[in-house]
Amino acid sequence: MIYDMVVIGAGPGGHAAALEAASLGASVAIVEKEAWGGTCVHWGCIPTKTLLACSGNVADIKKLKRMGISVGEPTVDLSAMKRHQHQMVRISELGVRKSLEDSGVRRIEGEGTLSSPGAVTVTHPDGDTMTITAQHTVIAWGSQPAALPFCGFSDRIISSREILSMETLPERLVIVGGGAIGVELATIAAELGSAVTIIELMDQLLPNEERDAAELLTGTLKKRGVEIYTSTSVESIEDKGDRVEVRGAKRDGSLIECAADYALICIGRKPVIRTVELEKLGIAYDRRGVLIDGHCMTNIGSVYAVGDVTGGVLLAHRAATQGRAVASHIFGNGSIPWCDDIIPAVVYTHPSLARVGLTEAQARTRGIRMEVIKGDYGGNIIARTEMMGKGFVKMIFHDDRLIGVTIVGEHAADLIASMSLAVANGMTKLQLQSWVIPHPTLSELLNSHIS
Ligand code: FAD
């Protein structure tokens, strides 16, 4: 049988491409070598969000006292939390498998190798092989953690995958890299009682985000006891068998040294590039990933690539949007677009930070004339009744149209969803002002300060 589409990799990108194609009537096969649902389900979004929910509740219980509710000092049963994490991963994986089966997509377990643009050779776990042929192929190989140039991973120099697979938490943890994954894992570890140090090369945590939002989060992390070094480059890490020793140099020339149980490397992720296959087929790529056009098509017309393997913003919803866009381009009317400019990015911390579109600094660098409007959580009654603490919404308008929003504060990750729609549609100040939002809600933050 010749399928309409074969997908290699069942993370959010491949999964979404397969489901959307099947819903449009295409015959689809999907090949997965390790874990249905990919990084997101097994070592990314789902396990982190489960642990973050647990650690956040520990912090919230302490807040309850100020509301007049006494529940005693919280204790942490990490093994119960890990059971919850494993269960959430299992449920999500089952959901991926079932949705594929229900849609009539053929699921094939094994490692897929592109042998020609329309043929994938699958090596099953037992060593048997088979070849799938299809009109269209979607590469969705995903990404993997980047290592420091001067030292690889080891038993104690680990990536997010290993720390999420551990059944205990280190007493002392050094995190190299203060990006979204680094600060998320720092939040979880610190809230659950680890002594955490973050070392970041740039002069602020979350270098791509608004400086004032990153500073607010930095302050919260410090209050939780996290030690933070910015403008500091890690020069060496030694795995001593029972601990790690980390040395770094600050930009002012001074040196830092710290010892910990583990060094967690969070300096970014790199696309999985299977160079032999790409070169054999003449598929163009560079170090950032497989090169694609606006329809996720590679330079070989019948071969597409989606998700982290294409570089850019490495997020699950971007991968899934690309997957759906590919299917709609090939089998539908192409009505599902994808565009990196309107992909919301969230830093999952307590509180969270979410952005869609441009930051003030990015707009300034591009020479865009802008109006910046900011509203504080302190001016919102629900933020006050629920004792949400500090936070703000910052909106950037150009010629009266919304081009960027950053929210830092509780529920920022949810609040940004409507702002995505507003930025994607270039809504005007007047349209946002005319938006009727129920009272009293946190959502009122999204237009109460616009004048
Ligand atoms: P992946 O999810 O990496 O899936 C690729 C799949 O392809 C894998 O299952 C792999 O086994 C399979 N594969 C590869 N090669 C082959 C082959 N030759 N044959 C068969 N199968 C193959 N994103 C968010 O949006 N929100 C979050 O909260 C979030 N949290 C994260 C937390 C952490 C700690 C990490 C590491 C990532 C997080 N991400 C988050 C990022 C998100 O996980 C990725 O962007 C997303 O998983 C990318 O999807 P993908 O389909 O491109 O690749």
Residues whose N, C-alpha, C, O or C-beta is under 5 A from the ligand:
A	BS01	FAD	I8 G9 A10 G11 P12 G13 G14 V31 E32 K33 E34 A35 G37 G38 T39 C40 W43 G44 C45 T48 G110 E111 G112 A140 W141 G142 S143 S160 I181 V306 G307 D308 V309 L314 L315 A316 H317 A319
